Amino acid sequence: MNITRAIYILMTALLMTGCVNDALDVPGISEPPILAISFTTDVYSGDMTRTESEEELCWSEWNEKKITNLDFYLVDKDGYITFYHNLLDETDDCNVIHKLIEFGEDGISNSNMGNLTFDDVAKASRIAMVANYPLSDQSRIGKKLDDLYSDIITFSGNSYKERQEKFVMTGIVDLPEKVSKYTNIVVPLRRIIAKIRVRVMDKDRNYLTADQFNSVLCRYSDKVNILPDALMPEFKDNGYGDGSKIYPANIEPTGRFAGDENWEYPTDITDIHPDNMVRDNGHVYYTCPYDWVDYGKVKNSCSRGTNHSHGSEIRYEVTDCDDTAPILAEREMFLLIKAPYTYTVYKEPTEEETEQTTEEVTSQFLYKVPINYRISVINDQQCFSRNDLINKVFNLYRAERNHFYDITVLIDSPGYPVAQ
């Protein structure tokens, strides 16, 4: 589709697996408190936020902050549960630290966490929490956390464009080998699905109201593993013998997508977006995690330029990513927008007229809008470190957990009368 558009996308930079450096805070005071463990309902946004407040990111009336059930686990290095406790205290706030446990000098908890001791925490490798997904009463000690939460689930609402009744959240923090008694551990709970909002501006940069444009989300997922998959896939040999690697997606996309032989672009978009899925003139959707990376273009070695010389560090090559986006077109998530555009029509003078006349005409056009950015900020190279591959390449072609993709489409030229 040959259009000119400006798309401003808010992407959060949150990863589901907690990092020790982020979660462990050692206060710089002479007599620090004894070890405490807390949780917080995380906001959607990170350093790239363009919104003015946390309230904009976590919407109370949409149940995005609400926690009605919280399961707390200690997990050993092999993934087995060594301690479990259920908390039913209800919270409804965002980015507020809730202290669960505080140990005294004797190493005994003064909370309602049963017989948990400091030594129990010190022996564990991870703290894990799962919110809003109560399990049936069963013995959990000695079981693997991954097995306990092996379910693949869907939306708590009826579809991707309905209000959700609740948001399943997970938080995992890796503990150091030696846990200090003078440490505050905060576990961020993050929603397992992503949020999308699209708003439309006319050429004068005035927002259209939600009923002045139509939209449809093409290609999305309504299935997700409760616990997060690794963001960096383990590449598997594709049999070509040239170092190429591929990663087959373990959850297929749902909704309409071009990979279906019966799928066609709609000839028109007439659906009215539900009123209760509108906020600040934008149409809101939810999707489970989903990606459209073409992993077949990734090699676990570098062959071009000087980018391959980095000591013992593994460097990955993404074929032709300096020219084209490494995506599978039949999987790409995008929005189709139908919006009005006013343009000038020049008319040749008639026999009775001496000058050319003009007329302002408003017509409805369709536009294809990507959910995420298309081109990496490091698009002048093809070889990447593991960290850059995850955070500067792959993340452009994914809808990730607990991310808010806030899109503004500037309609400054005609689109097409039909989708194509």
C-alpha positions in Angstrom: 0.0 0.0 0.0 1.6 3.3 -1.1 0.8 5.7 1.6 2.7 8.3 3.7 2.1 8.0 7.4 3.6 8.8 10.7 3.2 6.2 13.4 4.2 6.9 16.9 4.5 3.7 18.9 4.9 3.4 22.6 6.7 0.2 23.5 7.5 -1.0 26.9 10.8 -2.5 27.7 9.7 -5.0 30.3 11.0 -8.6 30.4 9.0 -11.2 32.4 12.0 -12.9 34.1 13.2 -10.6 36.9 16.8 -9.7 37.1 18.7 -9.9 40.3 20.1 -6.4 39.9 16.7 -4.9 39.3 14.9 -6.7 42.1 17.4 -6.7 44.9 17.9 -3.4 46.6 20.6 -3.0 49.3 19.9 0.2 51.1 22.9 2.4 51.7 22.3 3.1 55.4 24.3 2.1 58.5 21.6 -0.1 60.1 19.6 -1.5 57.2 16.4 -3.4 57.8 16.4 -7.2 58.0 15.5 -9.0 54.7 12.0 -8.2 53.3 10.2 -9.6 50.3 7.6 -7.6 48.5 5.6 -7.5 45.3 4.4 -4.8 43.0 1.9 -4.7 40.1 4.1 -3.5 37.4 3.2 -0.7 35.0 3.1 -1.4 31.2 5.8 1.1 30.4 9.6 1.5 30.8 12.1 4.1 29.6 10.3 4.8 26.4 7.0 6.0 27.8 5.4 9.0 26.2 2.4 9.2 28.6 2.2 11.6 31.5 1.3 9.3 34.4 1.1 5.8 35.5 -2.7 6.0 35.6 -2.5 6.3 31.8 -0.7 3.0 31.7 -2.6 1.0 34.2 -6.4 1.5 33.9 -8.3 0.6 37.1 -11.7 0.5 35.5 -10.3 -2.1 33.1 -9.2 -4.4 35.9 -5.6 -4.0 34.9 -4.4 -3.5 38.4 -6.6 -5.9 40.2 -5.2 -8.9 42.2 -7.6 -11.2 44.0 -5.4 -14.2 44.4 -1.6 -14.5 44.8 0.5 -17.7 45.0 4.0 -17.4 46.4 6.7 -20.0 45.7 10.3 -20.7 46.5 12.0 -22.8 43.8 15.3 -24.6 43.9 18.0 -24.7 41.2 16.3 -27.6 39.5 12.9 -25.9 39.3 11.3 -27.8 42.2 9.0 -26.0 44.6 10.4 -25.9 48.2 7.8 -23.6 49.8 4.3 -22.5 48.9 1.8 -20.0 50.4 -1.4 -18.6 49.1 -2.5 -15.0 49.7 -6.0 -13.8 49.1 -5.6 -10.1 50.1 -7.1 -8.0 47.3 -5.2 -5.1 45.8 -6.1 -2.6 43.2 -3.1 -0.3 42.5 -0.1 -0.1 40.2 3.6 0.3 41.0 3.0 0.3 44.7 5.2 -2.0 46.8 3.3 -4.5 49.0 5.5 -6.0 51.7 4.8 -9.7 52.2 7.5 -10.8 54.5 10.0 -9.2 56.9 12.4 -11.3 58.9 13.6 -10.5 62.4 17.1 -10.9 63.7 16.2 -14.5 64.6 15.4 -15.3 61.0 11.8 -15.9 61.7 9.1 -14.2 59.6 6.7 -11.9 61.4 4.1 -12.2 58.6 1.3 -14.5 57.9 3.5 -16.7 55.6 3.3 -19.7 57.8 6.5 -21.3 59.0 8.8 -19.6 56.4 12.3 -18.8 57.7 15.2 -16.9 56.3 17.1 -20.1 55.8 14.3 -21.3 53.5 14.8 -18.2 51.3 18.6 -18.5 51.5 18.5 -22.1 50.1 16.2 -21.2 47.2 17.3 -20.2 43.7 14.2 -18.3 42.7 11.1 -16.5 44.1 8.1 -16.9 41.9 4.6 -15.5 42.1 1.5 -16.1 40.1 -1.5 -13.8 40.4 -5.2 -14.3 39.5 -4.8 -17.9 38.5 -5.9 -20.0 41.5 -5.2 -23.7 41.2 -7.3 -26.5 42.8 -6.2 -27.6 46.2 -3.3 -30.0 45.7 0.1 -30.7 47.1 2.7 -28.5 45.5 5.8 -29.0 47.5 8.3 -31.1 45.5 6.6 -30.5 42.2 8.2 -28.5 39.3 6.9 -25.0 38.9 6.9 -25.4 35.1 4.7 -28.6 35.4 2.3 -26.9 37.8 1.7 -24.1 35.3 2.0 -25.9 32.1 -1.5 -24.8 30.9 -2.0 -22.8 27.8 -4.8 -20.3 28.5 -6.8 -17.7 26.6 -8.4 -14.3 27.5 -10.4 -13.9 30.6 -12.9 -11.9 28.5 -14.7 -13.5 25.6 -12.4 -12.1 22.9 -9.5 -9.9 22.1 -11.7 -6.8 21.9 -13.6 -7.1 25.1 -12.9 -6.0 28.6 -11.0 -8.6 30.5 -12.4 -9.8 33.8 -8.9 -10.3 35.2 -5.2 -10.4 34.1 -3.1 -13.3 35.0 0.3 -12.0 36.1 3.6 -13.7 36.9 6.8 -12.6 38.5 10.1 -14.4 38.8 13.2 -13.2 40.5 16.5 -15.1 40.5 18.3 -15.1 43.9 22.1 -14.8 44.4 24.0 -17.7 45.8 24.3 -15.9 49.1 21.3 -13.9 50.1 22.1 -11.1 52.5 19.9 -10.5 55.5 20.0 -6.9 54.7 18.2 -6.9 51.4 14.9 -5.8 50.0 13.6 -8.1 47.3 10.8 -6.8 45.1 9.0 -9.1 42.7 7.4 -7.3 39.8 4.1 -8.9 38.7 3.5 -8.5 34.9 0.5 -9.3 32.8 0.8 -12.2 30.4 -0.9 -10.4 27.6 -0.2 -7.2 25.6 -2.4 -4.1 25.1 -2.9 -2.2 21.8 -4.5 1.2 21.3 -4.8 3.0 17.9 -5.8 6.6 17.5 -6.1 8.5 14.3 -5.1 12.2 13.5 -6.2 14.1 10.5 -3.7 16.1 8.4 -4.1 19.1 10.8 -3.1 16.8 13.7 -6.6 16.8 15.3 -7.6 13.5 16.8 -10.6 11.8 15.2 -13.2 10.6 17.6 -13.5 6.8 18.0 -16.7 6.7 15.9 -15.1 8.6 13.0 -12.9 5.7 12.0 -13.1 1.9 11.8 -10.4 -0.6 12.6 -9.7 -4.4 12.5 -6.8 -6.2 14.1 -5.4 -8.7 11.7 -3.4 -11.6 13.0 -3.3 -11.9 16.7 -3.0 -14.8 19.3 -5.6 -15.9 21.9 -3.3 -18.5 23.5 -0.4 -18.1 25.9 1.7 -20.2 28.2 1.3 -19.0 31.8 5.0 -18.9 32.5 7.1 -17.0 30.0 9.1 -18.7 27.3 12.7 -17.6 26.8 12.9 -14.5 24.7 16.0 -15.9 23.1 15.1 -19.1 21.3 17.3 -22.0 21.2 18.0 -22.3 17.5 17.8 -25.7 16.0 19.7 -27.0 12.9 17.5 -26.9 9.9 19.4 -29.5 8.0 21.1 -27.3 5.4 24.5 -27.8 7.0 25.5 -24.2 6.5 25.1 -23.0 10.1 21.6 -21.8 9.6 19.2 -22.2 12.4 15.4 -22.0 12.8 13.0 -21.8 15.7 9.5 -23.2 15.1 6.9 -21.2 17.0 5.2 -23.4 19.5 1.9 -21.5 19.5 0.3 -20.7 16.2 -1.4 -17.3 15.6 -5.2 -17.2 15.7 -7.6 -14.8 14.0 -7.4 -14.1 10.3 -3.9 -14.1 8.8 -2.6 -14.4 5.2 -1.3 -17.9 5.8 -4.9 -19.2 5.6 -5.7 -20.2 2.0 -9.2 -18.9 2.5 -8.1 -15.6 4.0 -8.7 -12.4 2.0 -8.4 -8.8 2.7 -11.9 -7.5 3.7 -13.5 -5.4 0.9 -14.7 -3.0 3.5 -14.5 -2.4 7.3 -17.8 -1.6 8.8 -17.6 -3.0 12.3 -18.2 -0.5 15.0 -15.7 -0.8 17.8 -17.3 -1.7 21.2 -17.9 1.4 23.3 -16.4 -0.1 26.4 -13.1 -0.8 24.4 -12.6 2.9 23.6 -10.3 5.1 25.6 -9.2 8.7 24.8 -10.6 8.4 21.2 -8.6 5.2 20.6 -9.7 1.6 19.8 -8.3 -0.8 22.3 -7.4 -4.5 21.7 -5.6 -7.2 23.6 -3.4 -10.0 22.3 -1.5 -12.8 23.7 2.2 -12.9 23.0 2.9 -13.4 19.3 5.8 -12.9 16.9 6.3 -12.8 13.2 10.1 -13.1 13.0 11.5 -15.1 10.1 13.9 -17.2 12.2 15.0 -18.9 9.0 17.1 -15.7 8.3 19.1 -16.1 11.5 22.5 -17.8 11.6 24.5 -18.5 14.7 27.7 -17.2 13.1 28.8 -14.1 11.2 30.2 -14.0 7.7 30.0 -10.3 6.7 32.2 -7.4 7.4 34.1 -6.9 10.7 31.1 -7.5 12.9 32.1 -11.2 13.4 35.3 -10.4 15.4 34.3 -10.2 19.0 36.4 -12.7 20.9 34.6 -15.7 22.2 31.2 -14.1 22.2 28.7 -15.7 19.8 27.6 -13.3 17.1 24.4 -13.9 15.1 23.8 -12.9 11.5 20.3 -11.8 10.3 20.4 -12.1 6.5 19.6 -8.9 4.6 18.1 -7.1 7.7 19.9 -4.0 6.6 17.7 -3.9 3.5 14.4 -5.7 4.6 12.6 -6.5 7.8 13.3 -10.2 8.7 9.6 -11.1 9.0 7.2 -13.7 7.7 4.6 -11.7 5.9 1.9 -14.3 6.4 2.3 -13.9 10.2 2.7 -10.2 10.5 0.4 -8.5 13.0 -1.2 -5.3 11.7 -4.2 -3.1 11.8 -6.4 -2.1 8.9 -7.8 1.4 9.4 -10.7 3.0 7.5 -10.6 6.8 8.0 -11.8 9.9 6.1 -9.4 12.1 4.2 -10.2 15.5 2.7 -8.4 16.5 -0.4 -8.7 19.1 -3.2 -10.0 18.2 -6.6 -9.1 20.6 -9.4 -11.7 21.0 -12.2 -11.0 22.3 -15.6 -13.0 25.4 -16.6 -16.2 24.9 -18.6 -17.2 27.0 -21.5 -18.9 29.4 -19.2 -16.0 29.6 -16.8 -12.7 31.4 -17.3 -10.7 29.9 -14.5 -9.9 26.5 -13.0 -12.1 25.7 -10.0 -11.5 23.5 -7.0 -13.6 21.4 -4.7 -12.9 19.9 -1.3 -13.9 16.2 -1.3 -13.9 13.9 1.7 -13.6 10.2 1.0 -13.0 7.0 3.1 -9.7 5.3 2.6 -8.1 2.2 4.0 -4.6 2.1 5.5 -2.4 -0.8 6.7 -0.7 0.0 10.0 2.0 -2.1 11.6 1.7 -2.8 15.3 5.4 -2.4 16.0 8.4 -0.6 14.5 9.6 -2.0 11.2 13.3 -0.9 11.0 15.9 -1.4 13.8 17.9 1.6 15.0 21.0 -0.5 14.2 19.8 -1.2 10.6 23.3 -0.7 9.2 24.6 -4.0 10.4 23.8 -7.7 10.0 25.7 -9.2 12.9 24.5 -8.9 16.5 25.3 -9.9 20.0 22.8 -12.1 21.8 21.6 -9.0 23.8 21.1 -6.9 20.7 19.4 -9.7 18.8 16.8 -9.9 21.6 16.3 -6.3 22.4 17.0 -4.4 19.2 16.0 -6.8 16.4 13.5 -9.5 17.5 11.5 -7.2 19.8 10.5 -5.1 16.7 8.6 -8.1 15.3 6.8 -9.3 18.4 3.8 -8.4 20.6 5.3 -9.1 24.1 3.9 -9.7 27.5 3.0 -6.7 29.6 3.7 -4.3 26.7 1.5 -1.4 25.7 1.6 -0.6 22.0 0.1 2.9 21.7 -0.2 3.9 18.1 -1.1 7.2 16.6 -1.7 7.2 12.8 -1.3 10.5 11.0 -3.5 10.5 7.9 -1.8 13.1 5.6 -2.5 11.5 2.2 -5.1 9.4 0.5 -4.9 5.6 1.1 -6.7 3.0 -1.1 -10.4 2.7 -1.6 -10.0 -1.1 -0.9 -7.6 -3.1 1.2 -4.7 -4.7 -0.6 
